[in-house]
């Protein structure tokens, strides 16, 4: 997935969690998925930053 796709998925998860209407088990599951998407986005940003600062 691209950075933009990962960010979009993370945004969807955040929106769902912010509603506060999910059962605890589902909220924890989404939270864990959100962490995964967040880490993927962070890695992409770190990689881009490294490329920019190296030049």
NUGU-853458 format. One record per residue (C-alpha): residue number from 1; residue in one letter; x, z, y. Coordinates in pm, 1 decimal. Layout:
! residues N
<NUM, 'a', <X, Z, Y>>
...
END
This chain:
! residues 55
<1, 'x', <0.0, 0.0, 0.0>>
<2, 'x', <108.8, -61.3, 356.0>>
<3, 'x', <161.5, 211.2, 613.7>>
<4, 'x', <-164.3, 114.1, 780.4>>
<5, 'x', <-358.4, 132.6, 453.3>>
<6, 'x', <-213.1, 474.4, 371.9>>
<7, 'x', <-294.7, 597.8, 721.1>>
<8, 'x', <-651.9, 467.0, 693.7>>
<9, 'x', <-700.1, 646.8, 361.7>>
<10, 'x', <-557.5, 965.9, 509.6>>
<11, 'x', <-795.6, 936.7, 804.6>>
<12, 'x', <-1093.6, 898.9, 570.1>>
<13, 'x', <-989.1, 1208.8, 379.1>>
<14, 'x', <-943.7, 1411.0, 697.9>>
<15, 'x', <-1290.0, 1306.0, 816.9>>
<16, 'x', <-1448.1, 1412.4, 488.5>>
<17, 'x', <-1270.7, 1748.0, 492.1>>
<18, 'x', <-1363.4, 1812.1, 855.6>>
<19, 'x', <-1732.5, 1775.4, 773.8>>
<20, 'x', <-1705.1, 2090.7, 564.2>>
<21, 'x', <-1981.4, 1980.9, 327.3>>
<22, 'x', <-1777.0, 1933.6, 9.6>>
<23, 'x', <-1769.9, 2169.6, -285.0>>
<24, 'x', <-1443.1, 2361.5, -302.9>>
<25, 'x', <-1314.0, 2172.2, -606.5>>
<26, 'x', <-1370.3, 1834.1, -440.0>>
<27, 'x', <-1218.3, 1957.8, -112.8>>
<28, 'x', <-902.9, 2071.6, -292.7>>
<29, 'x', <-882.4, 1737.6, -474.8>>
<30, 'x', <-912.2, 1545.3, -148.1>>
<31, 'x', <-661.6, 1777.0, 19.7>>
<32, 'x', <-406.1, 1700.8, -251.4>>
<33, 'x', <-467.4, 1326.9, -215.7>>
<34, 'x', <-430.4, 1366.8, 159.4>>
<35, 'x', <-93.1, 1532.3, 112.9>>
<36, 'x', <17.1, 1236.5, -97.0>>
<37, 'x', <-92.1, 983.5, 166.4>>
<38, 'x', <67.7, 1196.7, 437.1>>
<39, 'x', <399.5, 1201.2, 252.8>>
<40, 'x', <387.6, 824.3, 204.0>>
<41, 'x', <325.4, 774.0, 575.8>>
<42, 'x', <606.9, 1012.3, 665.8>>
<43, 'x', <850.4, 825.4, 441.6>>
<44, 'x', <754.9, 494.3, 602.4>>
<45, 'x', <796.5, 638.1, 951.5>>
<46, 'x', <1131.4, 794.8, 862.9>>
<47, 'x', <1248.9, 463.1, 720.8>>
<48, 'x', <1140.8, 275.1, 1032.6>>
<49, 'x', <1307.2, 533.4, 1256.4>>
<50, 'x', <1631.1, 500.0, 1060.8>>
<51, 'x', <1625.1, 121.4, 1095.0>>
<52, 'x', <1569.3, 148.1, 1469.1>>
<53, 'x', <1839.2, 407.5, 1530.1>>
<54, 'x', <2097.0, 223.6, 1318.5>>
<55, 'x', <2087.1, -83.2, 1542.4>>
END
